């Protein structure tokens, strides 16, 4: 696991918390912030996943 995967998951968790707080307090701005954080976290994790795949493929194909 690389730092982008870890930070992406962390951002998704923060986003879920903000979304839940926004719903509980009837604060659409906080809820939207949580949704955006979750999206950003998913993108960052996907980037980290792709980096890991490239690294793994390079190891497999190395002489």
C-alpha positions as semicolon CSV with decimal commas, in nm:
position;residue;x (nm);y (nm);z (nm)
1;X;0,000;0,000;0,000
2;X;0,137;0,341;-0,091
3;X;0,078;0,686;0,055
4;X;-0,179;0,783;-0,208
5;X;-0,393;0,481;-0,122
6;X;-0,373;0,558;0,250
7;X;-0,448;0,929;0,208
8;X;-0,733;0,850;-0,030
9;X;-0,900;0,619;0,220
10;X;-0,846;0,876;0,495
11;X;-1,010;1,145;0,283
12;X;-1,306;0,915;0,214
13;X;-1,351;0,858;0,588
14;X;-1,334;1,231;0,664
15;X;-1,588;1,288;0,390
16;X;-1,829;1,033;0,535
17;X;-1,800;1,198;0,875
18;X;-1,862;1,545;0,734
19;X;-2,157;1,416;0,534
20;X;-2,309;1,253;0,842
21;X;-2,257;1,566;1,052
22;X;-2,413;1,774;0,776
23;X;-2,719;1,549;0,763
24;X;-2,753;1,540;1,141
25;X;-2,729;1,918;1,177
26;X;-2,929;1,992;0,863
27;X;-2,628;2,172;0,715
28;X;-2,627;2,122;0,334
29;X;-2,288;2,293;0,300
30;X;-2,120;2,048;0,536
31;X;-2,297;1,759;0,364
32;X;-2,173;1,877;0,023
33;X;-1,821;1,918;0,158
34;X;-1,835;1,556;0,274
35;X;-1,952;1,438;-0,066
36;X;-1,669;1,625;-0,237
37;X;-1,411;1,487;0,007
38;X;-1,532;1,135;-0,060
39;X;-1,500;1,189;-0,434
40;X;-1,150;1,331;-0,398
41;X;-1,054;1,039;-0,175
42;X;-1,178;0,787;-0,430
43;X;-0,976;0,954;-0,704
44;X;-0,660;0,961;-0,491
45;X;-0,703;0,596;-0,392
46;X;-0,756;0,496;-0,756
47;X;-0,436;0,682;-0,847
48;X;-0,251;0,494;-0,573
49;X;-0,399;0,163;-0,692
50;X;-0,278;0,234;-1,046
51;X;0,073;0,313;-0,918
52;X;0,079;-0,017;-0,728
53;X;-0,037;-0,207;-1,038
54;X;0,241;-0,055;-1,246
55;X;0,497;-0,138;-0,979
56;X;0,370;-0,497;-0,949
57;X;0,374;-0,545;-1,327
58;X;0,726;-0,409;-1,347
59;X;0,840;-0,660;-1,084
60;X;0,672;-0,949;-1,266
61;X;0,824;-0,856;-1,601
62;X;1,173;-0,784;-1,473
63;X;1,441;-1,025;-1,595
